[in-house]
Amino acid sequence: MANISISGGALVFPRKAPQAQQNNPNKVEDHVSTRGFFVTMVEKGLENLEQERTLTKTPVSENPERQFYQSGVPMDQRVTEPEAVGVPDPTVVTMEPADKKVEIPQAPEVTTQEITQPEATQSNNVDAIEARKAEAMEAQKLLGVTVDGDFGRGSKRAMASFQYKVGLPVSGKIDPDTMEALRNPNSADPRNVKPRINVLNEAGNAPDMGKVTEWAKKNIADPLKAAAFVSTVEAETGQRTLVETGYSKERAIEVFVDRNAREDGTLGPEMTARKAAIEALPSNHSADDIFDIVYGNRLGNDQPTDGSKFKGRGLIQITGKANYKAVGDIIGVDLVTNPELINDPKNAAPAAMAYLSLAGKDFFDKDVTQDSLAKTVGHSDDASNTEAKARFDRAKQLKEEMYP
């Protein structure tokens, strides 16, 4: 058995030249047996490790051999930065002397005040919530709506209506000025306290958009909603009329029939009947004939001529008997008996504001978006929502112009 010795804590096997080397001394003497080759590689590895430890003590920028370790790319082909002085190489593991003390960071001292502070904050939050609920209940009681502390859509609609009546910016939300007005008995029915602003032109047959814009800024608290109101007035009236204009038969079918088709393009029973009724009109039909067909038996219209009687009127073209009655109830005018009064200069703006506060419109109950604005006004549109997009884009543009 070969003699094995221990050197520096490592096993060393004796080297033995292969037979070819013994028979031929001219062969290279470094040929080793398999065992000898293993030992040689171990020793070579130890030498390389020692050399690496020496190299890591020299910055990359001063050691040409280490300059290739990071990427294997010659220096003239890449940009390098010198290693920070004093920054240890992460590949080198160092050990602290056994007798060196290691300082362990102490946890910061926590005082009693720091422990109890969150509890105090939580208590304050509870008190604030209770205070807001109490104020909401007080507002609901003064508004004459259900008192439950949950200031929901019905409460916000009533608040918006009250704010407009007393001349406050309409938001539908509780604020100090509104609460002060609610607590003042003199504001119980303030419809006639402040003169109404006329937003119509001199002839009284179309909106004056400059006046409409100023009115919206004064009466609607939220800038985007104020701009959306102006955009809606522009689109609904065309800035030239307060009464819905008539339609040709072809245009009436496009707006009131085709835009209500099914997804596959076919017409349901209601739209089929509406189209047939429009096509059956004589060539000398009137505009009211078409209104009676397209608005008949819906929107609260229950009489044969209700469609034309309660056609679109006003700044935002309020349509249908049910809407006329609801708006009239809010502003104190009998619009069912006298629907044309919705265009009276002193009623035009109040009627529009009243419509926006109706149940289901919720203009003041949530943020205004393209979809919510379209649903609030209820205009017709194509499958790509071209009209809705144009109106909302205009609203955003107007906001920048109105509030520079």
C-alpha positions in Angstrom: 0.0 0.0 0.0 1.3 3.5 -0.8 2.6 5.7 2.0 0.3 8.6 2.7 1.4 11.6 4.7 -0.3 14.6 6.2 0.9 18.1 5.2 -0.8 21.3 6.4 -3.9 19.4 7.4 -4.3 17.8 3.9 -3.7 14.2 2.8 -0.8 13.9 0.4 -0.5 10.9 -1.8 3.0 10.0 -3.2 3.5 10.7 -6.8 4.4 7.8 -9.0 5.6 8.2 -12.6 3.6 6.1 -15.0 5.3 3.2 -16.7 5.8 5.1 -19.9 7.8 7.7 -18.0 10.0 5.1 -16.2 10.8 3.5 -19.5 11.4 6.7 -21.3 13.1 9.4 -19.2 12.7 11.9 -22.1 9.0 12.1 -21.5 7.7 15.1 -19.6 8.3 14.5 -15.9 5.2 16.2 -14.7 3.0 13.3 -15.8 1.3 12.0 -12.6 -1.0 9.3 -11.6 -4.7 9.9 -11.1 -4.1 10.4 -7.4 -1.1 12.6 -8.0 -3.1 14.8 -10.4 -5.9 15.2 -7.8 -3.4 16.3 -5.2 -1.7 18.7 -7.6 -5.1 20.3 -8.4 -5.9 20.7 -4.7 -2.6 22.4 -4.1 -3.0 24.6 -7.1 -6.5 25.6 -5.8 -5.0 26.6 -2.5 -2.4 28.7 -4.3 -5.1 30.4 -6.4 -7.2 31.1 -3.2 -4.2 32.7 -1.5 -3.5 34.7 -4.6 -7.2 35.8 -4.8 -7.0 37.0 -1.2 -4.0 39.1 -2.1 -5.7 40.5 -5.2 -8.9 41.5 -3.3 -6.8 43.9 -1.3 -6.0 45.9 -4.4 -8.6 48.2 -6.0 -9.8 47.0 -9.4 -8.6 50.2 -11.1 -5.0 49.4 -9.9 -5.0 45.7 -10.6 -5.1 44.7 -14.2 -5.7 41.0 -13.4 -8.9 41.8 -11.5 -10.1 44.2 -14.1 -11.5 41.3 -16.1 -13.4 39.6 -13.2 -16.6 41.6 -13.4 -17.5 41.0 -17.0 -14.7 39.4 -18.9 -14.6 42.3 -21.3 -11.3 44.1 -21.8 -11.0 47.5 -20.3 -10.8 49.4 -23.7 -14.2 48.0 -24.5 -16.2 49.0 -21.4 -16.5 51.8 -19.0 -15.7 51.1 -15.3 -15.6 53.0 -12.1 -12.9 52.5 -9.4 -14.1 50.5 -6.4 -15.0 52.6 -3.4 -12.0 52.8 -1.0 -12.6 50.9 2.1 -15.6 48.9 0.8 -15.0 45.1 1.4 -15.2 42.6 -1.4 -18.4 40.6 -0.8 -16.6 37.4 -1.9 -14.1 37.6 1.0 -15.3 36.3 4.3 -13.6 37.9 7.3 -13.7 36.8 10.9 -13.5 39.2 13.9 -10.9 38.2 16.6 -12.4 36.1 19.3 -11.5 38.7 22.0 -13.2 41.6 20.2 -16.5 42.7 21.7 -19.5 42.8 19.4 -21.9 45.6 20.2 -25.6 44.7 19.8 -27.9 47.6 19.0 -30.3 48.3 21.8 -34.0 48.6 21.0 -35.3 52.2 21.4 -37.0 52.8 24.7 -40.7 53.0 24.5 -42.4 55.4 26.8 -45.8 55.1 28.3 -47.0 58.1 26.3 -46.0 56.4 23.0 -48.0 53.3 24.0 -51.1 55.1 24.9 -51.1 57.6 22.0 -52.7 55.2 19.5 -55.5 54.6 21.9 -56.1 58.3 22.3 -56.1 58.7 18.5 -58.6 55.9 18.2 -60.8 57.5 20.8 -60.6 60.8 18.9 -61.6 59.1 15.7 -64.6 57.6 17.4 -65.6 61.0 18.8 -65.3 62.6 15.3 -67.5 59.9 13.7 -70.1 60.3 16.4 -70.0 64.1 15.9 -70.5 63.8 12.2 -73.4 61.3 12.6 -75.1 63.7 15.1 -74.7 66.6 12.7 -76.1 64.5 9.8 -79.1 63.6 12.0 -79.6 67.2 12.8 -79.5 68.2 9.1 -81.9 65.4 8.2 -84.4 66.5 10.8 -84.2 70.1 9.6 -84.6 69.0 6.0 -87.6 66.9 6.8 -86.2 63.6 5.6 -85.6 60.3 7.3 -83.4 60.7 10.3 -80.9 57.8 10.5 -77.5 59.5 10.5 -76.8 57.9 7.1 -76.6 60.9 4.8 -77.4 59.0 1.6 -78.9 59.9 -1.8 -82.2 61.1 -0.5 -80.6 63.4 2.1 -78.1 64.7 -0.5 -80.9 65.5 -2.9 -82.8 67.4 -0.3 -79.6 69.2 0.8 -78.8 70.2 -2.8 -82.3 71.6 -3.3 -82.1 73.6 0.0 -78.7 75.0 -0.9 -79.9 76.3 -4.2 -83.0 77.8 -2.6 -81.0 79.8 -0.1 -78.4 80.9 -2.7 -75.5 78.7 -1.4 -73.2 76.8 -3.8 -74.8 73.5 -4.4 -72.9 70.4 -3.4 -75.4 68.2 -1.7 -73.0 67.9 1.3 -73.0 69.2 4.8 -70.9 72.3 5.4 -70.9 75.1 8.0 -72.7 77.7 5.9 -75.5 75.2 5.0 -75.9 74.1 8.6 -76.2 77.8 9.7 -78.9 78.4 7.1 -80.7 75.3 8.2 -80.8 76.3 11.8 -82.2 79.7 10.8 -86.0 79.5 10.8 -86.1 82.4 8.3 -84.7 80.2 5.6 -87.5 77.6 5.7 -89.0 78.7 2.4 -86.5 81.2 0.8 -87.6 80.8 -2.8 -88.6 84.5 -3.0 -85.9 85.9 -0.7 -83.2 86.3 -3.4 -84.0 87.5 -7.0 -83.3 84.8 -9.5 -80.5 85.3 -12.0 -81.7 85.5 -15.6 -79.4 83.3 -17.7 -81.3 83.8 -21.0 -80.6 86.1 -23.9 -82.4 89.4 -24.3 -85.2 87.8 -26.4 -85.7 85.1 -23.8 -85.7 82.3 -26.3 -82.1 80.9 -25.9 -79.4 80.7 -23.2 -76.8 83.3 -22.9 -73.8 81.1 -22.4 -71.7 83.7 -20.6 -74.5 84.1 -18.0 -74.9 80.3 -17.8 -71.2 79.9 -17.1 -71.1 82.5 -14.4 -74.3 81.1 -12.9 -72.8 77.6 -12.8 -69.6 78.8 -11.1 -71.6 80.6 -8.4 -74.1 77.9 -7.8 -72.4 74.5 -8.3 -69.5 73.9 -5.9 -67.6 71.2 -7.7 -65.6 72.7 -10.7 -66.0 69.6 -13.0 -69.8 69.4 -12.3 -70.2 73.1 -13.0 -68.3 72.6 -16.3 -70.4 69.5 -17.1 -73.6 71.6 -16.6 -72.4 74.2 -19.0 -71.4 71.5 -21.5 -74.8 69.9 -21.2 -76.6 73.3 -21.9 -74.5 73.8 -25.0 -75.3 70.4 -26.4 -79.0 70.3 -25.4 -79.9 73.7 -26.7 -77.4 74.2 -29.5 -77.0 77.6 -27.8 -79.9 78.8 -30.0 -83.2 77.5 -28.6 -85.1 76.4 -25.4 -87.7 74.2 -27.1 -87.0 70.8 -28.8 -87.1 71.2 -32.6 -88.9 68.8 -34.9 -87.6 65.8 -36.8 -88.1 64.4 -40.2 -89.3 60.9 -40.4 -85.9 59.6 -41.4 -84.1 61.5 -38.6 -86.7 60.3 -36.1 -86.2 56.7 -37.0 -82.4 57.1 -36.8 -82.5 58.8 -33.3 -85.5 57.1 -31.7 -85.5 53.6 -33.3 -82.1 52.6 -34.8 -80.1 53.7 -31.7 -82.3 51.5 -29.6 -81.7 48.3 -31.7 -80.5 45.1 -30.2 -76.8 44.2 -30.2 -77.2 42.1 -33.3 -78.9 45.1 -35.1 -82.4 43.7 -35.0 -85.4 45.6 -33.5 -87.5 44.4 -30.6 -91.3 44.6 -30.6 -91.5 48.1 -29.1 -89.0 49.6 -31.6 -90.6 47.7 -34.5 -94.0 49.3 -33.6 -92.5 52.7 -33.2 -90.8 52.5 -36.6 -94.0 51.4 -38.2 -96.0 54.3 -36.6 -93.4 56.9 -37.8 -93.4 55.5 -41.3 -97.2 55.5 -41.4 -97.3 59.3 -40.9 -98.5 61.4 -43.9 -96.1 63.5 -45.8 -97.5 66.7 -44.3 -97.1 65.5 -40.7 -96.2 68.0 -38.0 -93.3 67.9 -35.5 -95.8 67.2 -32.7 -97.1 64.1 -34.5 -93.6 62.6 -34.2 -93.2 63.7 -30.5 -96.5 62.0 -29.7 -95.1 58.8 -31.1 -91.5 58.8 -29.8 -92.4 60.1 -26.3 -95.8 58.4 -26.0 -96.6 56.0 -23.2 -93.4 56.6 -21.3 -91.7 59.3 -19.1 -95.1 59.6 -17.3 -96.9 60.5 -20.5 -100.3 58.8 -20.4 -102.5 60.8 -22.8 -102.4 60.7 -26.6 -100.9 64.2 -26.9 -98.6 64.2 -23.8 -95.6 63.5 -26.0 -95.8 66.8 -27.7 -97.1 68.7 -24.6 -94.1 67.6 -22.5 -91.4 67.6 -25.2 -87.9 68.8 -24.4 -87.8 72.3 -22.9 -85.4 74.5 -20.9 -81.6 74.7 -20.5 -81.2 70.9 -20.4 -84.4 69.9 -22.3 -86.5 68.4 -19.6 -88.8 65.9 -21.2 -91.9 63.9 -20.0 -94.8 64.7 -17.7 -93.3 62.9 -14.7 -90.2 65.1 -14.9 -92.2 68.3 -15.4 -94.3 67.5 -12.3 -91.3 66.6 -10.1 -89.3 69.8 -11.1 -92.4 71.9 -10.7 -93.0 70.6 -7.2 -89.4 71.6 -6.3 -89.5 75.1 -7.7 -93.1 75.8 -6.7 -94.6 76.1 -10.2 -97.4 74.1 -11.8 -95.5 72.9 -14.9 -98.1 70.2 -15.7 -100.8 72.7 -16.3 -98.4 75.3 -17.8 -95.3 73.4 -19.2 -94.1 76.5 -21.1 -93.3 78.2 -17.8 -90.2 76.1 -17.6 -88.7 78.6 -20.1 -89.6 81.6 -18.1 -86.4 83.6 -17.4 -86.9 83.4 -13.6 -87.5 79.6 -13.8 -85.0 78.4 -16.4 -82.0 78.0 -14.1 -84.0 76.8 -11.0 -85.7 74.2 -13.2 -82.4 72.8 -14.5 -81.0 72.6 -11.0 -84.1 70.9 -9.7 -83.9 68.3 -12.4 -80.3 67.5 -11.5 -81.4 66.8 -7.9 -84.2 64.4 -8.8 -84.1 60.8 -7.6 -82.2 58.6 -10.0 -80.2 61.6 -11.5 -77.8 61.8 -8.5 -75.8 64.6 -10.1 -74.7 65.8 -6.6 -74.4 62.4 -5.0 -71.2 61.1 -6.7 -68.4 62.1 -9.0 -69.3 63.1 -12.5 -68.0 60.8 -15.3 -68.8 60.3 -18.9 -71.3 57.5 -18.2 -72.9 59.2 -15.2 -73.4 62.5 -17.1 -75.0 60.6 -20.0 -77.4 58.8 -17.7 -78.3 61.9 -15.8 -79.3 63.9 -18.9 -80.6 60.8 -20.8 -79.6 61.9 -24.3 -79.6 59.5 -27.3 -76.3 58.2 -28.6 -74.8 55.6 -31.0 -73.1 52.4 -30.1 -69.7 54.1 -29.8 -71.0 56.7 -27.3 -69.8 59.4 -29.6 -72.1 62.1 -28.1 -71.3 61.2 -24.5 -67.6 61.4 -25.2 -67.9 64.7 -26.9 -69.9 66.2 -24.1 -67.5 65.0 -21.3 -64.4 66.1 -23.3 -66.0 69.5 -23.6 -66.7 69.5 -19.9 -63.1 68.9 -19.1 -62.0 71.7 -21.5 -64.5 74.1 -20.0 -63.2 73.3 -16.5 -59.8 74.5 -17.5 -61.3 77.7 -19.1 -63.6 78.4 -16.2 -61.1 77.8 -13.4 -57.7 79.0 -14.8 
